[in-house]
Amino acid sequence: MISFFVNLWHLWRTVVRGFREDAEFRSMMILLAFLLAGGTLFYWRNQQWGVLDALYFCVMTISTVGYGDLFPTTPFSKIFTMIYAILGIGLFASFVGKLVALRINYHAEHHEKNRRGKSA
């Protein structure tokens, strides 16, 4: 259980550091937030779902989990969902890939600093 919280802490630090230092990561994070907000607004208004249900559907869609407990019912919502899924899954995959790359780089920097410190 402790390792879970340690890894969660490292993930949080990577997100914060990436947001501060990496313009590409920051752009992806902002685009992802706008995509989630826009999708949530769309489903809230057009499907008459609650805000939490709409956000939940958006997250489940772009993360490709898709439980199927909520689904679009109108033709317009179905078309929107197809476009939303294509854009969202691509952006989410890119974001996760960038997050992993940042974590690996920060981890390597930390070990390089420790290695230099021990040899001095």
Secondary structure, 3 states (H helix, E strand, C coil): CHHHHHHHHHHHHHHHHHHHHCHHHHHHHHHHHHHHHHHHHHHHHHCCCCHHHHHHHHHHHHCCCCCCCCCCCCHHHHHHHHHHHHHHHHHHHHHHHHHHHHHHHHHHHHHHHHHHHHHC
